[in-house]
């Protein structure tokens, strides 16, 4: 009985770790990008291109979206915006970037 309890605890820890790191783990043989790079941006573009071929949805992880914003066409992010970063956890998306203050309109008093 004690062995069963320890095995259950180990399995729960492994399941929790898999859930926690699910954004960077490959699932069912699909290769997921784990580093922000031009290659991850190309992977994201390819997934988005699949939408024209028929699937109703594609899934992009935070690394792919960040890569798309950093290395994709200027249609995705104007070049005046630097270091965009996207973080996803559950149903929360956090987007951050550096923008030149000259691009922010002044606030009328």
N, C-alpha and C positions, 0 to 999 in steps of 0.2 A: 504494500500500500504506500509505503514511504517513497519507493522508487517511482510509482505512478505520479505522486505529487511533485516530485522533482522534475520528472519529464514534462509534466504539464506547465510548470513554471518556466522551463527552458523554452518550450514551444511558444508560450505567451511572450517571452522576451524577444524571440526571433520574429514573431509576427509584429510586435510593436516596432522593432527596428526596421522591418520591411516597410511598414506604413510610414514611419518617420522619414525615411530616405526614399520614398516612392518616386520623388521627382527626378532622381538620378539613377534609378535602377531600370535595367531593360526588362520588358515584359513580353512573354510569349515569343521570344526570338526577335523582337523588334529592337533595333539599335537606337538607344536614346542618347542624345548629346549630353555630355557632362561638363564640357568646358566651353565658355563663350569664345567663338571663333568664326571666321568666314565659312568654314565647312558646316558649322551648325546653322548658320544663316541659309546656306544652300539647301540643307536638309529641310528647314522650315519652308522655304520657297517651294520645294518639291512636294511637300505635304499639302500646301495650300493649292498647288496646281492640280492635285488629285481631286479637289472639289469639283472641277470642271468635268472630270471623268465619271462622276456618279455618286461617290459616297456622300451621305448626308452630313457627316462631321469628320473632322480630323482633330487630333489632340497635339498641342504644342506645349512643351514644358517651359519653365521660366528661362532656362538657358537658351532655348531656341528663340523665344520671343526677344530676349535681350540681344542675342546675336543678330536677329533680323533688324532690330532698331539700330544697332551699331554699325553693321556691315552691309545692310540691305540698301536698296535704291533710296534716293532722296525722297521718293514718294512716301516712304515709311517714316523717316525722321529728317527734318531739315538739318543741314550740316552745321548750323549755328548752335544746335543742341548737342552738348558733349556728354559722354559717359552715361547714356541711358541705361537703366537697370530695372528689371522686372522681377519681383519675388511673388511666388504664389504659395499659399498654404491653406488648404481646404477651400472655403468659398471667399477668401480674401486675396485681393491683388494689390500689391504696393508697387508703384512706379516712381522712380526718382531719376533726376537728371540735372545737369548743370546748364543754365541758360545765361546768356549775357544780359546784364542789367539794362543795357541800352535797348534791348528788345522788349522790355516791360513798359507798357504805357504808364505815363505819370497819372497819379490819382488826383482828380480835381478836389480841392478843399471845399 
